[in-house]
Amino acid sequence: MPLRVYSGFLGRLPLDSREYAVLKTAIGEGNVATDYTVEILCDASDATLLLNRATEFYPEALPFIQLGMDVCIA
């Protein structure tokens, strides 16, 4: 997930939510000035929570979460 999307999504979540806790454990890589991506490592139930929360509050994150879920299933 691009850093811009990650930051926007994180900003929409309550600080005490499970989804916020999962996103805060993400791993970033790349160059912040050019292309920085964030990888979120979680189990399927947490990914579903993220997907549901993004559907409601930050749809721009949906394709990135879905892609990650599809990769895990494959």
C-alpha positions in Angstrom: 0.0 0.0 0.0 1.4 3.4 -0.9 2.4 5.5 2.1 -0.1 8.2 1.2 -3.0 5.7 1.3 -1.6 4.0 4.5 -1.4 7.4 6.3 -4.9 8.4 5.2 -6.4 5.1 6.3 -4.6 5.1 9.6 -5.9 8.7 10.3 -9.5 7.5 9.9 -9.3 4.8 12.5 -10.0 5.1 16.2 -6.7 4.9 18.2 -8.0 2.1 20.4 -9.3 -0.1 17.5 -7.8 -3.5 16.5 -7.4 -2.2 12.9 -5.3 0.7 14.1 -3.1 -1.7 16.1 -2.6 -3.9 13.0 -1.7 -1.0 10.8 0.8 0.4 13.3 2.8 -2.8 13.0 3.3 -2.3 9.3 6.7 -2.5 7.6 7.8 0.3 5.3 10.3 0.2 2.5 11.5 2.4 -0.3 12.4 6.1 -0.5 10.0 8.5 1.1 10.7 11.1 -1.5 9.8 8.9 -4.5 8.0 5.7 -3.9 7.5 4.4 -0.4 5.2 1.4 0.2 3.9 -0.1 3.4 3.5 -3.9 3.9 1.0 -5.0 6.5 1.5 -8.4 8.0 -1.6 -9.9 9.6 -3.8 -13.0 9.7 -6.9 -13.4 7.6 -9.3 -12.2 10.3 -7.4 -9.0 10.7 -7.3 -8.5 7.0 -11.0 -8.9 6.9 -11.4 -6.3 9.6 -9.2 -3.9 7.6 -11.2 -4.6 4.5 -14.5 -3.9 6.3 -13.2 -0.7 7.9 -11.8 0.5 4.6 -15.1 -0.1 2.9 -16.8 2.1 5.4 -14.2 4.9 6.0 -11.4 4.8 3.4 -12.3 3.1 0.1 -9.0 4.2 -1.5 -7.3 1.5 0.5 -9.6 -1.3 -0.7 -7.7 -2.5 -3.8 -4.4 -2.7 -1.8 -6.0 -4.7 1.0 -7.8 -7.0 -1.5 -4.6 -7.6 -3.4 -2.8 -8.6 -0.3 -5.7 -11.0 0.6 -5.6 -12.5 -2.9 -1.9 -13.1 -2.7 -2.2 -14.9 0.6 -5.0 -17.1 -0.7 -3.0 -18.0 -3.9 
